Amino acid sequence: MFLHTKHLQFESKPEKPDPVYAHKLQELLGGAYGEMTVTMQYLMQGWNCRMSGKYKDLIMDIATEEIGHVEMIATMIARLLEGAPATATTKMAAGDPVMGAVLGGMDLQQAIVSGGGPLLADSNGYPWNGRYIVASGNLLADFRANVAAEAQGRLQTARLYNMTDDPGVRDMLKFNLARDTLHQNLWLKAIEELLEDGLEDVIAPNSLFDEEHAEHASAIWDLSEGTEGTQGGWASGPQPDGRHEFSYLLDPQPLGGVATAPPPDPALYDTYDGAMGEPKGPVLGTETGPLGKLKDKLT
């Protein structure tokens, strides 16, 4: 159950309309790292969490807060669009191609499609996509993705903060920056506690250690010019998982053979000189197994 209050979590009121900036702010609403993404990411993680208790509560608390952040950004965009397109910046952008290129112009779909309101899209007008979210059911993998999502979202908020001098917009963004800071630290702390609580046996990255090629779990391959990488703390010493040691492999050599595709199916008309012989499998359009036998009988 979700309850909605008419009050915003934090005030979202610009000092003056600015449809050009409203276009830019769409990234924080419907972009890959926008508020809709983290909202749906955390909600799906919470609903998919198989353990009741502190972890599920943490996920759902942050997820529900993010719904409020979507509302804040959407409200700010609508208020920035007040009076559009009859504002000074938009008139300049429309009247001068150079100025229009500099300002970026307003999103015409905000007027044509949403009637002067926000769109569920990014700053290029690309619709929000559910494929942006990560919700695997594995808490360690998901929480690590959440840290990255909050970091990217905070980065974009910081960039947008420097693209406006409107005190009302900046005030809201200051609040968002602070909440992103907190959320990053919450996910990092939750990762620590997952390990402290002894849940590493059910965490995917810690499984299959006996099956993996353990001799390849230590050395960084030196594949860039120079050896500056050896100066990092990842060049030697214990790895964070406590099970492996770092090392640095200079002049690494390939372990596999020459990369070649198999002979092509003649029906595909690939350019081919016959050097690898004829294809071993059936040609395009033929089928083997029960389905092929059934097709042969029917024909």
PAZAPA-4460 file (N, C-alpha, C; in steps of 0.05 Angstrom, whole numbers, plus 32768, in hexadecimal, padded with zeros to 4 digits):
% residues 299
    n_x    n_y    n_z   ca_x   ca_y   ca_z    c_x    c_y    c_z   seq   type   mol
   8011   7FE8   8000   8000   8000   8000   8011   8019   8000     1      M     A
   800A   802C   7FF0   8018   8046   7FF0   8004   805C   7FF6     2      F     A
   800D   806F   8006   7FFC   8086   800C   8009   809F   8000     3      L     A
   7FF8   80B0   7FF4   8002   80C9   7FE8   7FF9   80E1   7FF9     4      H     A
   800C   80F2   7FFF   8005   810B   800C   8008   8122   7FF7     5      T     A
   7FF9   8137   7FFA   7FF9   814C   7FE6   8012   815D   7FE8     6      K     A
   8021   815A   7FFD   8039   816B   8001   8052   815D   7FF5     7      H     A
   8062   816E   7FE8   807B   8164   7FDD   808F   815E   7FF4     8      L     A
   80A1   814B   7FEF   80B6   8146   8004   80C7   815E   8008     9      Q     A
   80CC   816E   7FF3   80DB   8187   7FF5   80D0   8199   7FE0    10      F     A
   80D2   81B3   7FE5   80C6   81C7   7FD3   80D2   81C6   7FB7    11      E     A
   80C1   81C8   7FA3   80CA   81C7   7F87   80BE   81DF   7F78    12      S     A
   80C8   81F6   7F7D   80BC   820F   7F72   80D2   8221   7F67    13      K     A
   80D4   8224   7F4C   80E8   8236   7F40   80E1   8253   7F45    14      P     A
   80F5   8264   7F43   80F0   8280   7F46   80E1   828B   7F2E    15      E     A
   80E7   8280   7F16   80DA   8288   7EFD   80D9   8271   7EEA    16      K     A
   80C7   8271   7ED7   80C5   825B   7EC3   80DE   825B   7EB1    17      P     A
   80E5   8244   7EA8   80FB   8241   7E96   80F8   8226   7E87    18      D     A
   80EA   8226   7E70   80E5   820E   7E61   80FE   8200   7E56    19      P     A
   8112   8210   7E51   812B   8204   7E48   8138   81F2   7E5E    20      V     A
   8138   81FC   7E76   8143   81EC   7E8C   8130   81D5   7E92    21      Y     A
   8116   81D8   7E8E   8103   81C2   7E93   810A   81AB   7E81    22      A     A
   8113   81B1   7E68   811C   819D   7E55   8134   818D   7E61    23      H     A
   8147   819B   7E6C   815E   818F   7E77   8157   817E   7E90    24      K     A
   8145   8188   7EA0   813D   817A   7EB9   812F   8160   7EB4    25      L     A
   8126   815C   7E9B   8119   8142   7E95   812C   812B   7E9A    26      Q     A
   8146   8130   7E98   8159   811A   7E9D   8157   810E   7EB9    27      E     A
   8151   8120   7ECC   814F   8116   7EE8   8134   8109   7EED    28      L     A
   8122   810C   7EDA   8108   80FE   7EDD   8108   80E3   7ECE    29      L     A
   810E   80E4   7EB4   810B   80CC   7EA4   8124   80C1   7E98    30      G     A
   813B   80CB   7EA0   8154   80C1   7E95   815C   80A6   7EA1    31      G     A
   8171   809B   7E96   817A   8080   7E9F   8180   8080   7EBD    32      A     A
   818A   8096   7EC8   8190   8098   7EE5   817E   80AB   7EF3    33      Y     A
   8167   80B1   7EE7   8154   80C3   7EF3   8143   80B7   7F09    34      G     A
   8132   80C8   7F14   8122   80C0   7F2C   810F   80A9   7F26    35      E     A
   8104   80A7   7F0D   80F2   8091   7F07   8102   8077   7F07    36      M     A
   811A   8077   7EFE   812A   805F   7EFD   812F   8054   7F19    37      T     A
   8139   8066   7F2B   813F   805C   7F46   8125   8054   7F55    38      V     A
   810F   8063   7F4F   80F6   805C   7F5C   80EE   803F   7F54    39      T     A
   80ED   8039   7F3B   80E5   801F   7F32   80F9   8009   7F38    40      M     A
   8113   8011   7F38   8128   7FFE   7F3F   8125   7FF4   7F5C    41      Q     A
   8121   8007   7F6E   811F   8000   7F8A   8105   7FF2   7F90    42      Y     A
   80EF   7FFB   7F84   80D5   7FEE   7F88   80D7   7FD1   7F7F    43      L     A
   80E1   7FCB   7F68   80E3   7FB0   7F5E   80F6   7F9F   7F70    44      M     A
   810B   7FAC   7F79   811D   7F9D   7F8B   810F   7F96   7FA5    45      Q     A
   8100   7FA9   7FB0   80F1   7FA5   7FC8   80DC   7F8F   7FC5    46      G     A
   80CD   7F90   7FB0   80B8   7F7C   7FAC   80C4   7F61   7FA6    47      W     A
   80DD   7F60   7F9C   80EA   7F47   7F96   80FB   7F3D   7FAD    48      N     A
   80FD   7F4C   7FC3   810E   7F44   7FD9   8101   7F2D   7FE8    49      C     A
   8110   7F17   7FED   8105   7EFF   7FF9   8108   7EFE   8017    50      R     A
   8112   7F14   8023   8116   7F14   8040   8107   7F2C   804C    51      M     A
   80F7   7F26   8060   80EA   7F3C   806F   80FF   7F48   8082    52      S     A
   80FA   7F60   808B   810D   7F6C   809F   811B   7F84   8094    53      G     A
   8133   7F8A   809F   8140   7FA4   809B   8146   7FAA   807E    54      K     A
   814F   7F95   806E   8157   7F9B   8053   813F   7FA2   8042    55      Y     A
   8129   7F94   8045   8111   7F9A   8035   8106   7FB5   803D    56      K     A
   8106   7FBB   8057   80FD   7FD5   8060   810E   7FEC   8055    57      D     A
   8128   7FE8   8054   813A   7FFD   8049   8133   8002   802C    58      L     A
   8131   7FEC   801D   812B   7FEF   8000   8111   7FFE   7FFC    59      I     A
   80FC   7FF6   800A   80E2   8001   8006   80E0   801E   8010    60      M     A
   80EF   8024   8026   80F0   8040   802F   80FC   8053   801A    61      D     A
   8112   804A   800F   811F   805B   7FFB   810F   805C   7FE1    62      I     A
   8103   8045   7FD9   80F3   8044   7FC1   80DB   8057   7FC3    63      A     A
   80CE   8057   7FDA   80B7   8068   7FDE   80BF   8086   7FDE    64      T     A
   80D6   808C   7FEA   80DF   80A7   7FE9   80E4   80B0   7FCC    65      E     A
   80EF   809E   7FBB   80F5   80A5   7FA0   80DC   80AC   7F90    66      E     A
   80C5   809F   7F97   80AC   80A7   7F8A   80A7   80C5   7F8F    67      I     A
   80AD   80CE   7FA7   80AA   80EA   7FAD   80BD   80FC   7F9E    68      G     A
   80D5   80F1   7F97   80E8   8101   7F88   80DE   8104   7F6B    69      H     A
   80D2   80EF   7F60   80C6   80F1   7F46   80B1   8108   7F46    70      V     A
   80A1   8108   7F5B   808C   811D   7F5D   8099   8139   7F5F    71      E     A
   80AE   813C   7F6E   80BC   8156   7F70   80C7   815F   7F55    72      M     A
   80D4   814E   7F47   80E0   8155   7F2D   80C9   815C   7F19    73      I     A
   80B5   814B   7F18   809E   8150   7F06   8091   816A   7F0C    74      A     A
   808D   8171   7F25   8081   818A   7F2D   8093   81A2   7F24    75      T     A
   80AD   819F   7F29   80BF   81B4   7F21   80BF   81B9   7F03    76      M     A
   80BE   81A3   7EF3   80BD   81A6   7ED6   80A4   81B4   7ECE    77      I     A
   808D   81AD   7ED9   8074   81BA   7ED2   8075   81D8   7ED9    78      A     A
   8081   81DF   7EEF   8082   81FB   7EF7   8096   820A   7EE6    79      R     A
   80AB   81FD   7EDD   80BE   820A   7ECB   80B2   820F   7EAF    80      L     A
   809E   81FF   7EA8   8091   8202   7E8F   807A   8216   7E8F    81      L     A
   8074   8222   7EA6   805E   8235   7EA8   8062   824C   7E94    82      E     A
   804E   8250   7E83   804F   8265   7E6F   805E   825E   7E56    83      G     A
   8069   8246   7E54   8078   823E   7E3C   8064   823C   7E24    84      A     A
   806D   8244   7E0C   8088   824C   7E05   808D   826A   7E05    85      P     A
   807B   8279   7E12   807E   8296   7E12   8090   82A0   7E28    86      A     A
   80A9   8297   7E29   80BC   82A1   7E3C   80D5   82AB   7E2D    87      T     A
   80E4   82BB   7E3A   80FA   82C9   7E2D   810F   82B6   7E22    88      A     A
   8117   82A1   7E32   812C   828F   7E28   8122   827F   7E10    89      T     A
   8109   8277   7E10   80FF   8267   7DFA   80FC   8279   7DE1    90      T     A
   80F4   8292   7DE4   80F2   82A4   7DCD   810E   82A8   7DC1    91      K     A
   8122   82AB   7DD1   813D   82AE   7DC6   8146   8295   7DB8    92      M     A
   8140   827D   7DC4   8148   8264   7DB8   813A   8260   7D9D    93      A     A
   8120   8268   7D9C   8111   8264   7D83   8119   8278   7D6E    94      A     A
   8122   8290   7D75   8127   82A5   7D62   8144   82A5   7D58    95      G     A
   8156   8299   7D66   8172   8299   7D5E   817D   827D   7D5F    96      D     A
   8183   8271   7D48   818D   8256   7D47   81A6   8251   7D58    97      P     A
   81B8   8265   7D59   81D0   8262   7D69   81C8   8261   7D87    98      V     A
   81B7   8273   7D8F   81AD   8274   7DAB   819E   825A   7DB1    99      M     A
   818F   8251   7D9D   8180   8238   7DA2   8192   8220   7DA6   100      G     A
   81A9   8220   7D97   81BC   820A   7D9B   81C9   820B   7DB6   101      A     A
   81CE   8224   7DC0   81DB   8228   7DD9   81C9   8220   7DF0   102      V     A
   81B0   8229   7DEE   819D   8224   7E04   8191   8208   7E03   103      L     A
   8192   81FC   7DEC   8188   81E1   7DEA   816A   81E0   7DE3   104      G     A
   815C   81F6   7DE5   8140   81F6   7DDE   812E   81E8   7DF2   105      G     A
   8115   81ED   7DF1   8102   81DF   7E02   80F8   81C5   7DF5   106      M     A
   80EE   81B3   7E04   80E3   819A   7DF9   80C7   819F   7DEF   107      D     A
   80C3   819F   7DD5   80A9   81A6   7DCA   8094   8191   7DD3   108      L     A
   809C   8179   7DD9   8088   8165   7DE2   807C   816C   7DFD   109      Q     A
   808B   817C   7E0C   8080   8185   7E26   8067   8196   7E21   110      Q     A
   8067   81A4   7E0B   804F   81B5   7E04   803B   81A5   7DF4   111      A     A
   8045   8195   7DE1   8033   8188   7DCE   8026   816F   7DDA   112      I     A
   8036   815F   7DE8   802D   8145   7DF2   8022   8147   7E0F   113      V     A
   8031   8153   7E21   802A   8153   7E3D   801C   816C   7E46   114      S     A
   8017   817F   7E33   8007   8197   7E3A   8015   81A9   7E4F   115      G     A
   802F   81AD   7E4B   803D   81BE   7E5E   8046   81B0   7E77   116      G     A
   8047   8196   7E77   804F   8187   7E8E   8067   8176   7E88   117      G     A
   8070   8167   7E9C   8088   8156   7E98   8081   813D   7E87   118      P     A
   8096   8132   7E7C   8094   8119   7E6C   80A3   8103   7E7B   119      L     A
   809A   80EA   7E77   80AA   80D4   7E82   80BF   80CD   7E6D   120      L     A
   80D3   80DF   7E6B   80E7   80DD   7E57   8100   80EB   7E60   121      A     A
   8117   80E6   7E52   8130   80F4   7E5A   8132   810F   7E4C   122      D     A
   8149   811B   7E4E   814D   8136   7E43   814F   8136   7E25   123      S     A
   8151   811F   7E18   814F   811D   7DFB   8133   8115   7DF2   124      N     A
   8121   8112   7E04   8106   8109   7DFD   8102   80EB   7DFB   125      G     A
   8118   80DC   7E01   8116   80BF   7DFF   8105   80B4   7E17   126      Y     A
   80F1   80A4   7E11   80DF   809B   7E27   80EE   808A   7E3C   127      P     A
   80E5   808D   7E55   80F1   807D   7E6A   80EC   805F   7E64   128      W     A
   8100   804F   7E6B   8101   8033   7E64   8105   8021   7E7C   129      N     A
   80F4   800E   7E80   80F7   7FFC   7E96   8110   7FEB   7E96   130      G     A
   811E   7FEA   7E7F   8137   7FDC   7E7E   814E   7FEB   7E8D   131      R     A
   8149   8003   7E95   815D   8012   7EA5   8161   8005   7EC0   132      Y     A
   814D   7FF8   7ECB   814E   7FEF   7EE7   815D   7FD5   7EEA   133      I     A
   8167   7FD1   7F03   8175   7FB9   7F0B   8166   7FAE   7F23   134      V     A
   815B   7F96   7F21   814D   7F89   7F37   8150   7F6B   7F34   135      A     A
   8167   7F61   7F3E   816E   7F45   7F38   8164   7F31   7F4D   136      S     A
   815C   7F3B   7F64   8156   7F29   7F7A   816E   7F22   7F8C   137      G     A
   8185   7F2A   7F83   819E   7F26   7F93   81A5   7F41   7FA0   138      N     A
   81A4   7F43   7FBA   81A6   7F5D   7FC7   81C2   7F6A   7FC4   139      L     A
   81D7   7F5A   7FC5   81F1   7F66   7FC2   81F4   7F72   7FA6   140      L     A
   81ED   7F63   7F91   81EF   7F6D   7F76   81DD   7F86   7F73   141      A     A
   81C5   7F85   7F7E   81B2   7F9B   7F7B   81BC   7FB4   7F8A   142      D     A
   81C6   7FB0   7FA2   81CF   7FC7   7FB2   81E7   7FD5   7FA5   143      F     A
   81F9   7FC5   7F98   820F   7FD1   7F8A   8205   7FE1   7F72   144      R     A
   81F1   7FD7   7F64   81E5   7FE6   7F4E   81D8   8000   7F59   145      A     A
   81CD   7FFE   7F71   81C0   8016   7F7C   81D4   802C   7F83   146      N     A
   81EB   8024   7F8D   8200   8037   7F92   8208   8046   7F79   147      V     A
   820B   8037   7F63   8212   8043   7F49   81FC   8055   7F3F   148      A     A
   81E3   804D   7F42   81CC   805D   7F39   81CB   8078   7F48   149      A     A
   81CF   8077   7F62   81CF   808F   7F72   81E6   80A1   7F6B   150      E     A
   81FD   8095   7F66   8215   80A5   7F5F   8211   80B3   7F44   151      A     A
   8206   80A5   7F30   8201   80B1   7F16   81EB   80C6   7F18   152      Q     A
   81D6   80C1   7F28   81C1   80D4   7F2B   81CA   80ED   7F39   153      G     A
   81DC   80EA   7F4D   81E6   8101   7F5B   81F9   8112   7F48   154      R     A
   8208   8104   7F38   8219   8111   7F25   8209   8123   7F12   155      L     A
   81F3   8117   7F07   81E3   8127   7EF4   81D5   813E   7F02   156      Q     A
   81CC   8139   7F1B   81C0   814F   7F2A   81D4   8166   7F2E   157      T     A
   81ED   815F   7F35   8202   8173   7F39   8207   8183   7F1F   158      A     A
   8207   8176   7F09   820B   8183   7EEF   81F4   8196   7EE9   159      R     A
   81DB   818D   7EEE   81C4   819E   7EEA   81C3   81B5   7EFD   160      L     A
   81CD   81B1   7F15   81CF   81C7   7F29   81DF   81DE   7F1D   161      Y     A
   81F4   81D8   7F0F   8206   81ED   7F04   81FB   81F8   7EEA   162      N     A
   81E4   81EE   7EE0   81D9   81F8   7EC8   81C2   820C   7ECC   163      M     A
   81BD   8213   7EE5   81A8   8226   7EEC   81B1   8239   7F02   164      T     A
   81A6   8251   7F02   81AB   8263   7F18   8191   8269   7F27   165      D     A
   817C   825A   7F20   8162   825E   7F2D   8164   8254   7F4A   166      D     A
   815F   8266   7F5E   8163   825D   7F7A   814F   8247   7F82   167      P     A
   8137   8248   7F77   8123   8234   7F7E   812B   8218   7F74   168      G     A
   8134   8217   7F5B   813D   81FE   7F50   8155   81F4   7F5F   169      V     A
   8168   8205   7F64   8180   81FD   7F72   817A   81F3   7F8E   170      R     A
   8166   81FE   7F9B   815F   81F6   7FB6   8155   81D9   7FB6   171      D     A
   8144   81D3   7FA2   813A   81B7   7FA0   8151   81A4   7F99   172      M     A
   8163   81AC   7F88   8179   819B   7F80   818C   8196   7F97   173      L     A
   8190   81AA   7FA8   81A0   81A6   7FC0   8195   8190   7FD2   174      K     A
   817B   8190   7FD4   816E   817B   7FE4   8172   8160   7FD7   175      F     A
   816F   815E   7FBC   8173   8145   7FAE   8190   813B   7FB0   176      N     A
   81A3   814E   7FAF   81BF   8146   7FB2   81C3   8139   7FCD   177      L     A
   81B8   8145   7FE2   81BC   813B   7FFD   81AF   811F   8000   178      A     A
   8197   811B   7FF4   818B   8101   7FF7   819A   80EC   7FE7   179      R     A
   81A5   80F3   7FD0   81B5   80E1   7FC0   81CE   80D9   7FD0   180      D     A
   81DA   80EC   7FDE   81F1   80E6   7FEF   81EA   80D1   8004   181      T     A
   81D4   80D6   8011   81CB   80C3   8026   81C5   80A8   801A   182      L     A
   81B7   80A7   8004   81B0   808D   7FF8   81C8   807D   7FF0   183      H     A
   81DD   808B   7FE4   81F5   807C   7FDE   8201   806F   7FF7   184      Q     A
   8202   807E   800C   820E   8074   8025   81FD   805E   8032   185      N     A
   81E2   8060   802F   81D1   804B   8039   81D6   8030   802A   186      L     A
   81D8   8032   8010   81DD   8019   8001   81F8   800E   8007   187      W     A
   820C   801F   800A   8227   8015   8011   8227   8008   802C   188      L     A
   8219   8014   803F   8217   8008   805A   8208   7FED   8059   189      K     A
   81F3   7FEC   8049   81E3   7FD3   8047   81F4   7FBD   803B   190      A     A
   8206   7FC4   8028   8218   7FB0   801D   822A   7FA5   8033   191      I     A
   8235   7FB6   8044   8246   7FAE   805A   8236   7F9A   806C   192      E     A
   821D   7FA1   8072   820E   7F91   8085   8206   7F76   8079   193      E     A
   8201   7F75   805F   81FC   7F5B   8052   8213   7F47   8058   194      L     A
   822B   7F51   8056   8242   7F40   805B   8245   7F3A   8079   195      L     A
   8241   7F4E   808A   8243   7F4A   80A7   822E   7F36   80B1   196      E     A
   8217   7F36   80A3   8201   7F24   80AC   8205   7F08   80A1   197      D     A
   821B   7F02   8094   8221   7EE7   808B   8211   7EDE   8074   198      G     A
   8208   7EF0   8063   81F8   7EE9   804C   8209   7EE4   8033   199      L     A
   8223   7EE3   8036   8234   7EE0   801E   8230   7EC5   8011   200      E     A
   8226   7EB1   801F   8222   7E97   8013   820C   7E97   7FFF   201      D     A
   81FA   7EAA   8001   81E4   7EAB   7FED   81E7   7EC3   7FDB   202      V     A
   81FF   7ECF   7FDB   8204   7EE6   7FC9   8212   7EDC   7FB0   203      I     A
   8207   7EE1   7F99   8211   7ED6   7F80   822F   7EDA   7F7B   204      A     A
   823A   7EF2   7F80   8257   7EF5   7F7A   8269   7EE4   7F8B   205      P     A
   825F   7ED9   7FA1   8270   7EC8   7FB2   826C   7EAA   7FAE   206      N     A
   825B   7EA4   7F9A   8256   7E87   7F94   8269   7E7E   7F7E   207      S     A
   826B   7E64   7F7A   827A   7E58   7F65   8298   7E5D   7F66   208      L     A
   82A2   7E64   7F7D   82BF   7E68   7F80   82CF   7E4E   7F79   209      F     A
   82C3   7E37   7F81   82D0   7E1E   7F7C   82D0   7E16   7F5E   210      D     A
   82BC   7E20   7F4F   82B9   7E19   7F33   82C8   7E2C   7F21   211      E     A
   82CC   7E46   7F29   82D9   7E59   7F17   82F6   7E52   7F14   212      E     A
   8303   7E5C   7EFF   8320   7E59   7EFB   832E   7E6D   7F0E   213      H     A
   8333   7E63   7F26   833D   7E74   7F3C   8357   7E82   7F35   214      A     A
   8367   7E75   7F24   8381   7E81   7F1D   837E   7E9B   7F0E   215      E     A
   8366   7EA0   7F04   8362   7EB9   7EF5   8352   7ECE   7F05   216      H     A
   8350   7ECA   7F1F   8341   7EDC   7F30   8353   7EF0   7F3E   217      A     A
   836C   7EF1   7F37   837F   7F02   7F46   838D   7F17   7F35   218      S     A
   8396   7F10   7F1D   83A8   7F22   7F0E   8398   7F35   7EFC   219      A     A
   83A0   7F4F   7EFE   8396   7F62   7EEB   83A8   7F60   7ED2   220      I     A
   839C   7F5E   7EBB   83AC   7F5D   7EA2   83B4   7F79   7E9A   221      W     A
   83CD   7F7E   7E96   83D7   7F98   7E8E   83D3   7F9B   7E70   222      D     A
   83BC   7FA7   7E69   83B4   7FA9   7E4D   83B4   7FC6   7E43   223      L     A
   83BF   7FD8   7E53   83C1   7FF4   7E4A   83DF   7FFC   7E4A   224      S     A
   83E5   800F   7E3A   8401   8017   7E37   840C   8022   7E52   225      E     A
   8424   801B   7E58   8430   8024   7E72   8429   8012   7E88   226      G     A
   8435   8017   7E9F   8431   8007   7EB7   8427   8017   7ECF   227      T     A
   841A   802E   7EC9   8410   803E   7EDF   83FC   8030   7EF0   228      E     A
   83EE   801C   7EE4   83DA   800E   7EF3   83E5   7FFF   7F0B   229      G     A
   83FF   7FF8   7F09   840B   7FE9   7F1F   840D   7FFA   7F39   230      T     A
   8409   8014   7F36   840A   8026   7F4D   83F1   8026   7F5E   231      Q     A
   83DC   8019   7F54   83C3   8018   7F63   83C2   8003   7F78   232      G     A
   83B1   8007   7F8B   83AF   7FF3   7FA1   83A4   7FD9   7F98   233      G     A
   839A   7FD8   7F7F   838F   7FBF   7F74   83A4   7FAE   7F66   234      W     A
   83BD   7FB7   7F67   83D3   7FA8   7F59   83DE   7F92   7F6B   235      A     A
   83DA   7F94   7F85   83E4   7F7F   7F97   83D5   7F81   7FB1   236      S     A
   83D7   7F6C   7FC1   83CA   7F6B   7FDB   83AF   7F5D   7FDA   237      G     A
   83A2   7F5B   7FF1   8389   7F4C   7FF2   8372   7F5B   7FE4   238      P     A
   8360   7F4B   7FD8   8349   7F56   7FCB   8333   7F5B   7FDF   239      Q     A
   8320   7F6C   7FD9   830B   7F73   7FED   82FA   7F5B   7FF6   240      P     A
   82F8   7F46   7FE6   82E8   7F2F   7FEF   82F6   7F1E   8004   241      D     A
   8310   7F24   8009   831F   7F15   801E   8327   7EF9   8015   242      G     A
   8322   7EF1   7FFD   8328   7ED6   7FF4   833E   7ED6   7FDF   243      R     A
   8344   7EEC   7FD2   8357   7EED   7FBC   836C   7F02   7FC1   244      H     A
   8382   7F00   7FB2   8397   7F13   7FB2   8399   7F20   7F97   245      E     A
   839E   7F3A   7F97   83A3   7F49   7F7E   83BF   7F43   7F74   246      F     A
   83C2   7F43   7F5A   83DC   7F43   7F4D   83DA   7F51   7F32   247      S     A
   83F1   7F57   7F26   83F2   7F66   7F0D   8401   7F56   7EF8   248      Y     A
   83F4   7F4F   7EE2   8401   7F3E   7ECE   840B   7F50   7EB7   249      L     A
   8425   7F53   7EB5   8431   7F63   7EA0   8435   7F51   7E87   250      L     A
   8432   7F5C   7E70   8434   7F4E   7E56   8423   7F35   7E55   251      D     A
   8409   7F38   7E5A   83F7   7F20   7E59   83F5   7F15   7E3D   252      P     A
   83F1   7EFB   7E3B   83EF   7EEE   7E21   83D3   7EE1   7E1F   253      Q     A
   83C7   7EE1   7E07   83AD   7ED5   7E03   83AC   7EB8   7E0A   254      P     A
   8396   7EAF   7E15   8393   7E93   7E1D   8383   7E83   7E09   255      L     A
   8376   7E90   7DF7   8364   7E83   7DE3   8370   7E83   7DC8   256      G     A
   8363   7E74   7DB6   836C   7E72   7D9B   8362   7E8A   7D8A   257      G     A
   8367   7E88   7D70   835F   7E9D   7D5E   8341   7E9F   7D5D   258      V     A
   8336   7EB8   7D5E   8319   7EBC   7D5E   830F   7EBA   7D41   259      A     A
   8301   7EA4   7D3B   82F6   7EA1   7D20   82D9   7E97   7D23   260      T     A
   82C8   7EA1   7D12   82AC   7E97   7D11   82AC   7E7E   7D01   261      A     A
   8298   7E6D   7D05   8296   7E54   7CF5   828F   7E59   7CD8   262      P     A
   8292   7E45   7CC7   828A   7E49   7CAB   826D   7E53   7CA9   263      P     A
   8268   7E66   7C97   824D   7E71   7C96   8239   7E5F   7C88   264      P     A
   8220   7E61   7C8F   820A   7E54   7C82   8208   7E5F   7C65   265      D     A
   820A   7E4E   7C51   8208   7E58   7C35   81EF   7E69   7C2F   266      P     A
   81DA   7E62   7C3D   81C1   7E71   7C38   81C1   7E8E   7C42   267      A     A
   81D6   7E94   7C52   81D9   7EB0   7C5C   81EA   7EC1   7C4A   268      L     A
   81F8   7EB5   7C37   8208   7EC4   7C23   821D   7ED5   7C2F   269      Y     A
   822A   7ECC   7C45   8241   7EDA   7C4F   8259   7ED7   7C3C   270      D     A
   826A   7EEB   7C3B   8282   7EEA   7C2B   8295   7ED5   7C38   271      T     A
   829D   7EC1   7C28   82AC   7EAA   7C34   82BC   7E9D   7C1E   272      Y     A
   82D6   7E96   7C25   82E8   7E8A   7C11   82EA   7E6C   7C13   273      D     A
   82DB   7E60   7C25   82DB   7E43   7C28   82F2   7E38   7C38   274      G     A
   8303   7E49   7C44   831B   7E40   7C53   8314   7E2F   7C6B   275      A     A
   82FD   7E32   7C76   82F7   7E22   7C8E   82E4   7E0B   7C88   276      M     A
   82E0   7E05   7C6F   82CF   7DEF   7C67   82B2   7DF6   7C67   277      G     A
   82A1   7DE2   7C65   8285   7DE6   7C64   8279   7DE7   7C80   278      E     A
   8262   7DF5   7C84   8256   7DF6   7C9F   824D   7DDA   7CA8   279      P     A
   8250   7DD5   7CC2   8249   7DBB   7CCD   822B   7DB9   7CD3   280      K     A
   821F   7DCF   7CD9   8203   7DCE   7CE1   81F0   7DCF   7CC9   281      G     A
   81D6   7DCE   7CCD   81C3   7DCF   7CB7   81C3   7DEB   7CAA   282      P     A
   81BC   7DEC   7C91   81BA   7E06   7C84   81A1   7E14   7C8D   283      V     A
   81A0   7E2E   7C88   8189   7E3E   7C90   816F   7E32   7C85   284      L     A
   815B   7E30   7C96   8141   7E26   7C8E   813D   7E09   7C93   285      G     A
   8152   7DFA   7C9A   814E   7DDE   7CA1   814E   7DDB   7CBF   286      T     A
   8141   7DC6   7CC8   813F   7DC1   7CE5   8145   7DA4   7CEB   287      E     A
   8151   7DA0   7D02   8156   7D85   7D0B   8146   7D7F   7D24   288      T     A
   8146   7D66   7D2D   8137   7D5F   7D45   811A   7D5A   7D3F   289      G     A
   810A   7D58   7D55   80ED   7D52   7D52   80DE   7D66   7D41   290      P     A
   80E5   7D80   7D44   80D7   7D94   7D34   80DC   7D90   7D16   291      L     A
   80F5   7D8A   7D0F   80FB   7D85   7CF3   80ED   7D6C   7CE8   292      G     A
   80EC   7D57   7CF8   80DF   7D3E   7CEF   80C1   7D43   7CEB   293      K     A
   80B5   7D52   7CFE   8099   7D58   7CFB   8093   7D68   7CE2   294      L     A
   80A5   7D7C   7CDD   80A2   7D8D   7CC5   80A4   7D7C   7CAC   295      K     A
   80B7   7D68   7CAC   80BA   7D57   7C94   80A1   7D47   7C8F   296      D     A
   8095   7D3D   7CA5   807D   7D2C   7CA1   8065   7D3D   7C97   297      K     A
   8064   7D56   7CA0   804E   7D67   7C98   8051   7D70   7C7B   298      L     A
   806A   7D71   7C72   806E   7D7A   7C56   8071   7D62   7C43   299      T     A
***
